[in-house]
C-alpha cells in the first residue's frame, strides 16, 4: 500500500516569544499566528515570509482564526479583548472589551456574522459582527472557559472548561438559506446573512446544562428561570437555565438596573453604547498611530546617527 510521509517544508521564525496558535486561511494561501510577543503575524505560505504584523494587543495573544471569507481575522488576548482586522487593508475593524478576564478562544459562525468567545471569567460571549455588539453572555462553566468552537454547519457550538465539563449548545441563529450564505461568503464580510428578527437572531441559544445548584440566579426573574431537566446523566443531577435574550457589552451583566437607567429606551441605550465602542476603537487607532510614528522617528534618528559626518575641506 501507499506510504504517506510528512515532509518538513520551512520554519517561519520572526516571533520573539511563544507562539500560541497558528491557522491557515480558507484558501490555504495565508497563515496567521498568535504569540506571547503581543503580535499577530500574517504569513504568505508560498513566499515563506511574514507579510504583516498586528501590534494592537496589550498582552499575550492566546488565539487567532480566519473569518470564513478569508478577508478578516479575529484575535483573543490576555488583555481581556477580542479584536477583528481586515487582512486586505491591514486595518483594525472592531475592538470588543466584553470580558472581565483573559480571553482564551474564539470561533466564527459559518456565516461569518457571529463570533463566540471563551474566557477565564467563566463566560462565553456571542458577538454580532454585523452590528458590532454583544448579543449574549452565557453562564455555565464553574471556572475558566478554556475553549469553544462552532460545528461545521453552525447549528451547535461546544465549550470546555477547567471544571472538567464539555458543554454543547444549540445556536438557534436565523440565517435563512445556508446555501445562499455559502455562495455569497466571498463577498464583503459581515453582510452575508438575512436577519429576520429585530435582534438579528432567531431565538436565544438553547439552554445550558449545569450541575444542579451551581447556576447563579440573576436578580431579574424575567430573564432567568431554573427547572428540572431530564437527560440521562447517570447519578448526576442537572438543571437548565435560560440565558437572557439580550445583554449589554459591559464585562458583567447586571439586570437590576437603577431607576434612571431603566427609563432610557433600549434603542437609545444601544445606540449610545455603539457610539462609545466606536470612540474606543478610534482612541485605540490614534494610540497605535502615535506608537508607530514614534518607532519611525526612532528608526530615522538611528539611521542619521549611523551616517558619517562629512568633513568640510579646508582652504
Buried (B, 14 or more C-beta within 10 A) or exposed (E): EEEEEEEEEEEBEEBEEEBBBBBBBBEEEBBBBBBBBBBBBBBBBEEEEBEBBBEBBEBBBBBBBBBBBBBBBBBBBBBBBBBBBBBEEEEBBBBBBBBBBBBBBBBBBBBBBBBBBBBBBBBBBBBBBBBBBBBBBBBBBBEBBBBBBBBEEBBBBBBBBEBEBEBEBBBEBBBBEBEEBEEBBBEEBBEBBEBEEEBBBBEBBBBBBBBEEBBEEBEEEEBBEBEEBEEEEEEEEBBBBBBBBBBBBEBEBEEEBEEEEEEEEEEEBBEEBBEEBEEEBEEBBEEBEEEEEEEEEEEEEEEEEEEEEEEEEEE
